[in-house]
């Protein structure tokens, strides 16, 4: 995990909400399971493209025990709660045969929709991916997931129909964030790259298991 900050950093969302963000760890399994329960049926369907009510042990291992070479993931935590529940996750997995491309996905609990958390997480993920030699994100997004498609369009992504219900997203990750479009999401990405939204959080400690 040498290329990532293992210690969490505090960020402020557009409404001032505080969140802690760090690399996801194996100990986050219970958090992910609890976070899934905090997502509406629609949000779960948008993330998994199926009706998922519970993550299996194999799924939890796959989502938390990752190598930070071909699989990267950031988790956002709520510092206002004693057990630091999960608020959102962004991850990307390098595509086999295309070492400079990775499939990306973002999920945010419903209570924090519309606050810019998905944009923040995707910006942090893009920075880590770029440092790992990943130059493009691909994503499969349901056609009625208007918010996610809008986010990708705001970042200059190409979006094409994959079939009647799914859109294929192809987003370049520029080495220089200043090359991103001058849009709301592009400005967040640039601020993330300059660490203008983050603050050290030296007093953060995980609760004992």
C-alpha positions in Angstrom: 0.0 0.0 0.0 3.0 2.2 -0.5 1.3 4.5 -3.0 -1.7 5.2 -0.8 -2.2 7.0 2.5 -3.1 4.3 5.0 -4.1 6.9 7.6 -7.5 8.5 7.1 -7.8 12.1 6.1 -10.8 14.3 6.9 -12.6 16.0 4.0 -15.5 18.5 3.9 -18.3 17.9 1.5 -20.1 20.8 -0.3 -22.5 21.3 2.6 -19.7 21.2 5.2 -20.3 17.5 6.2 -17.2 15.9 7.6 -16.1 12.5 6.3 -13.0 10.4 6.8 -11.5 8.7 3.8 -8.8 6.0 3.7 -7.8 2.9 1.8 -10.2 0.0 2.4 -8.9 -2.8 4.8 -9.8 -6.4 5.5 -11.3 -5.3 8.8 -14.0 -3.4 7.0 -16.0 -6.5 6.2 -18.7 -5.8 8.9 -18.8 -2.1 7.8 -19.6 -3.1 4.2 -22.3 -5.5 5.3 -23.9 -2.8 7.5 -23.5 -0.2 4.8 -25.4 -2.3 2.3 -28.3 -2.3 4.7 -28.2 1.5 4.7 -28.7 1.6 1.0 -32.1 1.6 -0.6 -33.1 -1.2 -2.9 -32.6 1.1 -5.9 -29.1 2.2 -4.8 -28.1 -1.4 -4.4 -29.5 -2.3 -7.8 -27.6 0.6 -9.4 -24.3 -0.6 -7.8 -24.6 -4.3 -8.4 -27.1 -4.4 -11.3 -29.1 -7.0 -9.3 -31.1 -7.1 -6.1 -28.4 -7.8 -3.5 -29.6 -7.9 0.2 -26.5 -9.4 1.7 -22.9 -9.9 0.8 -21.5 -13.4 1.0 -18.2 -14.2 2.8 -16.5 -14.6 -0.6 -17.8 -11.3 -1.8 -16.6 -9.6 1.4 -13.1 -11.1 1.0 -13.0 -10.0 -2.6 -14.1 -6.4 -1.7 -11.7 -5.9 1.3 -8.7 -8.1 0.8 -7.1 -6.3 -2.1 -3.6 -5.9 -3.5 -3.5 -2.1 -4.3 -1.8 -3.0 -7.5 -4.6 -4.2 -9.7 -7.4 -3.5 -7.3 -7.7 -0.2 -5.5 -10.5 1.0 -3.2 -11.2 4.0 -1.0 -13.8 4.0 1.9 -15.5 7.0 3.4 -16.4 6.8 7.1 -18.7 8.9 9.3 -16.6 10.5 12.1 -19.8 11.7 13.9 -20.7 8.1 14.9 -18.6 6.1 17.4 -18.2 3.1 15.2 -17.4 5.1 12.1 -20.0 3.6 9.8 -19.3 3.5 6.0 -20.8 6.3 3.9 -19.4 5.3 0.5 -16.8 3.3 -1.4 -15.1 3.8 -4.7 -13.0 1.1 -6.3 -11.4 0.1 -9.6 -10.1 -3.2 -10.9 -7.5 -3.3 -13.7 -8.9 -4.9 -16.9 -7.1 -8.1 -17.9 -5.2 -7.5 -21.1 -5.5 -3.7 -20.8 -3.0 -2.7 -18.0 -3.7 1.0 -18.5 -7.5 0.6 -18.0 -9.6 -0.3 -15.0 -13.3 -0.9 -14.3 -14.6 1.6 -11.8 -17.6 1.7 -9.5 -18.8 4.1 -6.8 -21.5 3.6 -4.1 -22.8 6.1 -1.5 -25.4 5.4 1.2 -28.7 7.2 0.5 -28.4 9.6 3.5 -25.4 11.2 1.7 -26.6 11.4 -1.8 -26.3 14.8 -3.5 -23.5 16.1 -1.2 -20.6 15.5 -3.5 -19.3 12.4 -1.8 -19.3 10.3 -4.9 -17.3 13.0 -6.8 -14.8 13.2 -3.9 -14.3 9.4 -3.8 -14.0 9.1 -7.6 -11.4 11.9 -7.5 -9.3 10.2 -4.9 -9.6 6.9 -6.8 -8.5 8.6 -10.0 -5.4 10.0 -8.3 -4.4 6.7 -6.9 -5.1 4.9 -10.2 -3.0 7.4 -12.1 -0.1 6.8 -9.8 -0.5 3.1 -10.5 -0.3 3.6 -14.3 -4.0 3.5 -15.0 -5.1 6.0 -17.6 -8.7 5.2 -18.2 -11.8 4.2 -16.2 -14.5 2.1 -17.7 -17.9 1.7 -16.1 -21.1 0.0 -16.8 -23.9 2.2 -15.7 -27.7 1.6 -15.8 -29.3 4.1 -18.3 -31.7 5.4 -15.6 -28.8 6.1 -13.1 -29.0 9.8 -14.1 -26.8 11.1 -11.3 -23.8 8.8 -12.1 -24.1 9.4 -15.8 -24.1 13.2 -15.2 -21.0 12.9 -13.0 -19.1 11.0 -15.7 -20.3 13.5 -18.4 -19.1 16.4 -16.2 -15.6 14.7 -16.2 -15.5 14.5 -20.0 -16.3 10.8 -20.3 -17.5 9.2 -23.5 -20.8 7.4 -23.0 -22.4 4.9 -25.4 -25.3 2.5 -25.2 -24.1 -1.0 -24.3 -27.6 -2.4 -24.7 -31.1 -1.2 -24.0 -30.6 -0.7 -20.3 -26.8 -0.2 -19.8 -24.4 2.6 -20.8 -20.7 2.0 -21.3 -18.6 4.8 -19.9 -15.0 5.5 -20.9 -13.3 8.2 -19.0 -9.7 9.4 -19.5 -7.6 10.1 -16.4 -5.2 12.9 -17.3 -1.8 13.0 -15.6 -2.3 16.7 -15.0 -5.7 17.4 -13.3 -5.7 20.9 -14.9 -6.6 19.1 -18.2 -10.0 18.1 -16.8 -13.1 20.0 -17.9 -13.8 23.2 -16.1 -17.0 21.8 -14.6 -18.2 21.3 -11.0 -16.8 17.8 -10.9 -13.6 18.7 -12.7 -13.0 21.5 -10.1 -13.5 19.0 -7.3 -11.0 16.6 -8.9 -8.4 19.5 -9.1 -9.0 20.5 -5.5 -8.6 16.8 -4.4 -5.3 16.7 -6.3 -4.1 19.8 -4.5 -5.4 18.5 -1.2 -7.4 21.6 -0.8 -10.4 19.8 0.7 -8.6 17.6 3.1 -7.3 18.0 6.7 -5.0 15.7 8.7 -7.0 13.8 11.3 -4.3 12.6 13.8 -6.8 11.8 16.6 -8.6 9.2 14.6 -8.6 5.7 16.1 -10.6 2.7 15.1 -12.7 1.1 17.8 -11.5 -2.1 19.2 -12.9 -5.2 17.5 
